[in-house]
Structures are given as C-alpha cells and as structure tokens.
Amino acid sequence: MTSWLIDAILIGALAFTSWRTGAMYKELRRLRSDESTLRTVLEEADASINRAANAVVLLKSEGIRTLQALEERTAEAQELTERLDVLLDSYERRRTAPISVDNENSRFATVSAAIR
C-alpha cells in the first residue's frame, strides 16, 4: 500500500512537472517570437532614425545655400540702394540748381547725366 501511495505522489509530481515544462516551452516560444518582432521593430526604428538624420543634413545644407543666396541678394540690393541714393541726390542737386538756357545745362541734360 505504501508503494501505491508513493507511486501516486511520483506520478502526480511527474504530471505537474510535465505540465509546467509544456507551459515553459510555450512561454519560451512566445518570447522568441517577441524577440524577433522586437528585432524587426528596432531595425525599422534604426532605418527611420537614419532617414531623419539624412533629412536634417540635407535641410541644413539647403538652408546654408539659401542663406548665402540671401546674403548675396541683400548685398546687391544694398549696392543698388546706394547707387539710387547717389543718383537721387545728384538729380535733386541739379534740379534745384538755377536753370540756364544752355543746351548742355538744360534740365533734361542733367537727368541723363545723373542716370549715367
């Protein structure tokens, strides 16, 4: 009788161990699946980060080119403004000067001379 009791306990322990081993096997299989999913997600995230970094570098280089072009245009506009100021000053000085009947000193001659 003692042998049957010990056999029943051992069979119960074996059944529990088998059940627990099966559960652990399923859990390990799920973890491996999750690991491969995580690896895929991390690779996709890495690719996204690399694309974003390339976009930032591209935007920076385009921004620098745009800034340089704006600086050139600003310098050109400043030069043109200075030339226009000189021309307007010259025109105003000649316009307020006394008008002579001479053809070279006529009002229209001073306008064309100021434009040159």
C-alpha angles and dihedrals in degrees: 000000000000089000091057091050092050090045091051092050091048092047089049091050090048091050092048091048091048092049092047092047090052091049091049090048090054090047092050090049090051091048091051089050090049090048092055090046090049091049090052092048092048092050090050090048090050091051090049092050091050091050090049091049091050090050091051091050091048092048091049093052092046090048091052091050091048091049091050091049090049091050090052092049091047091051090049091049091049091051091048090048091052091048091048091049090051091049093047092048090049091047092048092049092050093043093054092044116100113274116239126198091235114115094226092050095044120128093252093049090057092052093054091044090051091051093054 
